Amino acid sequence: MEAFPHKIAILHIFLGFFLTLSGFGSVRVVDSLGINYGQVGNNLPPPDKVLELLHSLRITKARIYDTNPQVLTAFANSNIELMVTVENQVLTTLMDQQQALQWVGTHIRPYFPTTRITGIAVGNELFAGDDTTLITNVVPAMVSIHAALVKLGLDQYIKVTTPHSLAVLAASYPPSAGSFQSELTGIMTQILKFLADTEAPFLIDAYPYFTYKDDPNRIPIDYVLFNRNPGMVDPYTKLHYDNMLYAQVDAVIFAMARLGFQGIEVMVSETGWPSKGDPDEIGATVQNAGMYNRNLMRRQLKNEGTPLRPNMRLEVYVFALFNEDMKPGPTSERNYGLFQPDGTMVYSVGISALSTSSTSTSTSSTSIFLTSNAIQVKQKGMGYKSLMCSIFLYLLVFQVFYQKTEGVNP
């Protein structure tokens, strides 16, 4: 009887071995999904609690909209890659290289590398506003900040870029017609040259929700939600698109190519779907928000690229971690969060089994978890018969082992 627990332990080892061979318990990790951590609220948890939440979800990429020292301090030794932001109101000051060096020395250097700052977003959606001064000054500020990073030996680790709204495009449909607004040609050329020279990504805030809301009678809801749908074929490239987000990204790639830049990575710095809106904000529902983000995470699970760049994974940052009650604008602006400020989920994404959805773009049976570099997957890699064969083989091996330990020849 003393040997019985030992035999059971061996039994578990054999079982684990065969389950691993059969694909059960296997883990795949993708690194193409992050989350935006906005702080425009008066009831949000402190940064250390936010960090606990991110750890519980195993998220390792986040973006913040400032250089909040409390966040930077709390995220130290957390292994979370953090993109920080130069607020619009201080951008003009940082055109001066000495001011930029002082800013980096104050807001970045004291925290790096203990806090894994990997990117600096200079301003946010500058071209969506009416302040032409900011538009004019963004490139000099980017150049100055990068020069400061070089001087401090940080440029190899921290990339400098700036996020854009889709309003920078004059055309986006079909994707091959993608082009920038003509009045932005000069400044966009400067930005793209800087990004190409420093190997930094072009950031785009892409929201298929806005396109659907503005024309719900013509835009198929399944196309914007990543559900199964016929999609569309670009008449010039013959590429097939089954969702709007990828079409929008490829339109940006074509727009860059029209200015002579073809190798720059495009990252989606914001995308999401509101769970609540005003009466005229069609489609802003919990059901649609959950569907969009669940299906988006499934696509990120594949580490896939867009039809134009199928072999270059598309990195996406979901907007946002929390509902933020102090954001101005329509009701939807305060309801993009995956979580309420108290930590409860607005709707289920990623933490429950997602294979039950009949609208999924994937037919595999998976359980998806927000995890290190975004998603961890426990995937069933074998069918029922294969599993039964594996278990039978396991039982046979264990029987041989058991008989040998009892001194019986099989």
Beta strands, then each sheet from edge to edge (+ up, - down):
strand 1: 27-30
strand 2: 33-36
strand 3: 61-63
strand 4: 81-86
strand 5: 117-122
strand 6: 159-161
strand 7: 163-165
strand 8: 169-171
strand 9: 179-180
strand 10: 202-205
strand 11: 232-233
strand 12: 240-241
strand 13: 266-271
strand 14: 316-318
strand 15: 366-371
strand 16: 374-379
sheet 1: 1+ 16- 15+
sheet 2: 6+ 5+ 4+ 3+ 2+ 14+ 13+ 10+ 7+
sheet 3: 8+ 9-
sheet 4: 11+ 12-
end
